[in-house]
Amino acid sequence: MPQTNKPETKSIKHFSVKELCQTLQISPLESGVLTQSEFPLKIPADFLAQIEIGNPLDPLLKQVLPVLAETDQVTGYTLDPVGDLNNNPTPSLIHKYHGRVLLIASPKCDIHCRYCFRRHFPYEQQINQRHWHKALELIALDESIHEVILSGGDPMSLSEKALVNLIEKIEHIPHIRTLRIHSRTPVVAPSKAPNKLLLEWAKKSRLNKVLVVHCNHANELSEQTAQLLQQYRTAGFQLLNQTVLLKDVNDNADVLIDLSHVLFNQGVLPYYLHQLDKVQGASHFEVPDLEALELHEEMRQKLPGYLLPRLVREIEGQPYKTPL
Ligand code: SF4
């Protein structure tokens, strides 16, 4: 486990890149940092505490530190790599797959992941109460939809009250059977993840409840995440994890095997291992397909089937995530 770093909670989210480097005792020059970015540095205190001091190669640091490689212009890397804006019948609603829709519940996240496929998404045009109202009307009119996925941004970056209010509106639609929440907050900021109103709601709700967390490396998980995830399970959530395959972060079968085991110890089943979405600014995270297939095969040989995530890629226009 990394040497832990216990900084003041309040100042963390407003760290400049230089301040982060000072706190972690790494050289900005050697790390090739980018000091100004339209997608600024954002790192929650819990996540920072899991980063090893003095290690510029720390796999958690690599996920959040802006670097000069983000300014590379690489062919094939675009602003909207999965075509969200082509499947956007009304602001805040994305409808790509049969039977389920995605509702963008928040424009914010508790962390900024440098490889994020929505790092250029025009959230300001997509989210407000009026948009939700219209999106919920459309969902209520379409009886083929039985699952609503809350995504973002990160839905758990909403206030807990706002999140539960929105969920209750969804629950009132009779043909909705399942609520799925996609959130990185329980892993990266467990001390601020919702754990009161949401859990009370979940214990009473008629809906099937799925929480898909997003964890890329076992170092992100701690005793604190274990306790929080246990609370969600007890309240009736099925817990799944999705991981993005990232160069110099987790492009190693042993690292991913360890992640599967630690997730399972915390009650979470590995679900997807995603190939990187080719978003502008993230090309330095790409792992070639052949390498991805080789390390997935090694995982298959060493893990029980229920701990092997599916290796997939999202291709615009496909009716499901495409297996490699
Ligand atoms: S938490 Fe999810 S949506 Fe937010 S920046 Fe990270 S990957 Fe993107």
Residues whose N, C-alpha, C, O or C-beta is under 5 A from the ligand:
A	BS01	SF4	C109 I111 H112 C113 C116 G152 G153 R184
